[in-house]
Amino acid sequence: MNRKGFTLIELIITIGVMVIVGLIIVTNMTGLFSKNEDADYENFRKKIENAACIYAERSEWKENRNKCKSHTSGANCVITTTMLIKAGLIEESLKDPNTGIFVKDNQKYDVTVSWTNEGEKKCTLKE
C-alpha cells in the first residue's frame, strides 16, 4: 500500500524544531534592539555633554568657568539644558530615547562641568 503524508510523530518533531528555531530568532532580535537602544541613549548623552562643553567656553559663562577652574567652594559648575537651548546648542525638541521625555526644563539632564589639575575640561551628564 502506498501511503502519502506524514505520521503524527514526524509532524510533532517538525513543529518542535520550528518552535526552537523561532525562539532562537526572537532571542537574538531582542538583544539586537537592546544594543540599538543603548547606542541611541549614548548618542543622546554625548550630544548634551558636547553642547555643555562648548557652552562652558562661551563668554556668558566666563565668571562661572573661572570659579570652577579654581575649585572655589560653592561655585556653580552646572550647565542646564535651558542654557543650552537658549544658546542654540541643542534643540527644544530633543528627547531622551529611553523615556521619551523632552530635555527642556528638566534638571535630570543638567551637565556638571569640571577641570582636572592638568586643565582638561570634563562635562558629565547628571544621572
C-alpha positions in Angstrom: 0.0 0.0 0.0 1.3 3.4 -1.0 0.7 5.9 1.8 1.3 9.6 1.3 1.7 12.2 4.1 3.5 12.4 7.4 2.9 10.4 10.6 1.9 12.1 13.8 5.4 11.8 15.3 7.0 13.4 12.2 4.6 16.3 12.5 5.3 16.8 16.2 9.1 16.7 15.6 8.8 19.2 12.7 6.7 21.6 14.8 9.1 21.3 17.7 12.1 22.1 15.5 10.3 25.1 14.1 9.5 26.4 17.6 13.1 26.1 18.7 14.3 27.9 15.6 11.7 30.6 16.2 12.8 31.1 19.9 16.4 31.4 18.8 15.5 34.1 16.3 13.3 36.1 18.7 16.0 36.0 21.4 18.7 37.3 19.0 16.4 40.1 17.7 15.6 41.2 21.3 19.3 41.6 22.0 19.8 43.5 18.8 17.1 46.0 19.7 18.6 46.4 23.2 22.0 47.3 21.7 20.4 49.9 19.4 18.6 51.5 22.3 21.9 51.7 24.3 23.6 53.3 21.3 20.7 55.8 20.9 21.0 56.8 24.5 24.8 57.1 24.3 24.5 59.5 21.3 21.8 61.5 23.1 24.0 61.8 26.2 27.1 62.8 24.1 25.1 65.4 22.3 24.2 67.2 25.6 27.7 66.8 27.1 29.4 68.2 24.0 27.0 71.1 23.9 27.7 71.9 27.5 31.5 71.7 26.9 31.1 74.2 24.1 28.9 76.5 26.3 31.5 76.4 29.1 33.9 78.2 26.8 31.5 81.0 25.9 31.9 84.5 27.3 28.5 84.4 29.1 29.8 81.6 31.3 33.2 83.1 31.9 32.7 84.0 35.6 31.4 80.5 36.5 34.2 79.0 34.4 36.9 80.8 36.4 35.3 79.8 39.7 35.0 76.2 38.6 38.6 76.1 37.4 39.9 77.4 40.7 37.7 75.0 42.6 36.1 77.8 44.6 33.7 76.3 47.1 30.1 76.9 46.2 30.9 77.5 42.5 28.0 76.8 40.2 29.6 74.3 37.8 26.3 73.1 36.3 25.1 74.0 32.9 21.3 73.5 32.5 19.6 72.3 29.4 17.7 75.6 29.5 21.0 77.5 29.0 21.9 75.2 26.1 18.6 75.7 24.4 18.8 79.5 24.8 22.3 79.4 23.4 21.1 77.4 20.4 23.4 74.4 21.1 20.6 71.9 21.4 17.0 71.8 20.1 14.0 72.2 22.3 12.5 69.1 20.7 15.4 66.9 21.9 14.0 63.8 23.6 15.5 61.1 25.8 15.3 58.0 23.6 14.7 55.7 26.6 11.9 57.7 28.2 10.6 60.0 25.5 10.9 62.9 27.9 11.9 66.3 26.4 15.1 67.8 27.8 13.6 71.2 28.0 13.5 72.4 31.6 14.3 69.0 33.1 17.0 69.0 35.7 17.8 65.4 35.1 19.7 66.4 32.0 21.8 69.1 33.5 25.6 68.8 33.0 28.3 69.2 35.6 31.5 70.8 34.3 34.9 70.2 36.0 38.5 70.7 35.2 41.3 68.3 36.0 44.6 69.5 37.6 46.1 69.4 34.1 43.4 71.9 32.9 41.4 69.4 30.9 37.7 70.1 30.9 35.2 67.3 31.6 31.4 67.6 31.0 29.3 64.9 32.7 25.5 64.4 32.4 23.9 64.1 35.8 22.2 60.7 36.2 
